[in-house]
Amino acid sequence: MSSQAFFPTFQTQWNPMDMIVYRVLRPDENPEYLIAKDPFAKYSVYDHVSNGYLNTQFISTCKSKAAVKYFAELGKPYAKTHGTTGLRKIVSINLTKLMQLVPSKIIDLTLPGELNSYIPIIPPYIPGSKFHSKARNCATQVQEVLIKLRVIETVNTTPIPAECVTLLGCV
């Protein structure tokens, strides 16, 4: 089944000077202390994009507010079962400011070169190969940008600084 059936295509006006991305917070996330589920994990970008339930070293964001609102609506039942009213917090993250404060890796999967590097094109139905089309389509349609924060030593990670995050509201 095509991922097109699952994810509508979102249009956005991306201003590279602003470098703002958006994220729906999990019920257990604090906008003042955003970190990956497992900063020390060693998953590939493909693994992260194709299996959203994994505890990876990446933080998923979108360039599109519409895509984030869509994910917030999809996640309301999950939020209700995890001790909240079902409302989902949406934040914006200023990547320009983040890069000035914390050395981080930004992986913009809307750029063809980055998408091809991290989730290469593999023709479907080749025995023994991974099927990457679904992950590529999902990443493209939701305009996914991944953040990988610097990890200090083996017991600490630097969170996204609070001054880079703005709480936009709840959906």
N, C-alpha and C positions, 0 to 999 in steps of 0.2 A: 504494500500500500504506500502511496506517495505521502511524503511529509506535508505536501501542499494541502492535503485534506485536514491536517491538524493545525497548521499555523497560517493565519492570513498574512499577506505581505503588508508590511508597514512602510510608509514613506515618511521621511524626516528631512528637515533642512539642517545638515551637519555643518557646523561652523568650526573648522580646525583651529581657529584662534581661541575659541572657548574651551574646547576639549571637555565637554560635559557629557557624562553618561548617567544612566538611571538604573536603579536596582529596587526590586521588591524584597523587603526584608523577611527572613524566616521569623516565626514567632519568638525564637530564642535569641535573635540578633539585637544588638544595641547599636543605634546609629553613631554613638560616640566611641565605639570600640569594634570596628568591623575587621574581621580576619577570616581567612579561609577555614573551611571545616577541618582540614588537617594540613597545616602549613608545611609539614615535613613529608607529605605524600610524594610519590614519584609517578603519578599518572601522566599519560600523554594528553595533549589537547583533544585528540580524537576520543579518548576514553571519557574525558570530562563532558564533552558536548553530547556524546551519544548515550551517556548514562548519568543523568542529572542527580541520581540518588547517591552517587559515590561520594565519599569524604575525600575530596581532592585538595590540592594546593592552590587552586584557582578560585577567584571570585568572579562570578558571571555578572555582566552588566549589559545594557542595551543602549544604542544611540537614540532610540525612539521612545518617547513617553507613551505613545499608543501601545507599543509592544509590552511595556512594563505594566500598564493598566490591564492589558489582556491577561498577563501572567498573574496579576493580583486577583483578578476575578476567578481564574482557574484554581488558585490556591486557597480560596476562602474555606472550602470544606476541610482541608488539611489544617488550617489555622484553628478552626473550631474544635478539632479533636486534640489540639495541643494547648488547651487552656486559655484561649483568647476568645473574643467576641466574634471572630471571623474576619474582622477588618485587617487589612494588610497595609503596613507602612511602606511608603515609597520615598526613596531618597535620590538626590542627585549627587554625583561625585565629580569634583573638579580635578581632572587628570593633570592639568598643567600645574596646579598647586601641589598635587600629590607628588609629581616627579621632582619638584623643587625641594620637598621636605623629606621624602623617603625614596631611596633608589628602588624602583619597581620595574617590572617588565609588563608592558602593555601589549597585548596581542589583539590586534584589530582584525577580526575575521571577515569584515566587510571589504577589506582590501584583497583583491585577487591573488597577489603575490603571497601574502600571509596565509590566506585560506589554502592555497595550493601547497604551501610549505608544511603546514600543520595537519591538514586533512586532504591528502592528495587525491586526485581524480583516479579512481580505479573503476574500470567498467564493471557493471553489475554481473552477477552470476558466473564469475570465474571461480572454479573449484579451488578451495584453499585460500582464497583472498578474503579480506574484510570488505564488507559492503559500505562504502563511505558516502554514497549519494545522500542518504537520509540525514546524516550528520551535517554534511555540507549545506543541504537545503535548509535545515533548521537554523544553522548559524547565520546563513545569509538572510533568511526571511525575518528573523527577529533582530537582525543587525547586532550580533553579539560581539562584545569586546571583553576580553578576559584580563584580569589583574592578577599578577603574581607578586606578592610582597616579598621584601627582603626578609630572610630568616637569619637571626643572630644566634650563633652557637647551636646547641641541640635542644635547648629548653625554652627558648623565647622567640617570639616573632614580633615584628613591628606592625601594629594595626594601622589601618588607614587613619591618619590624624583627623580628629573631630572637625578641625577648621576646613577640611576638604569636603565635608559631608553636609548637605542641607536636607532637612526633613521637609518634604513637599506636602505631605498629608497622608490621609488614609483612604483606602478604597474598600 
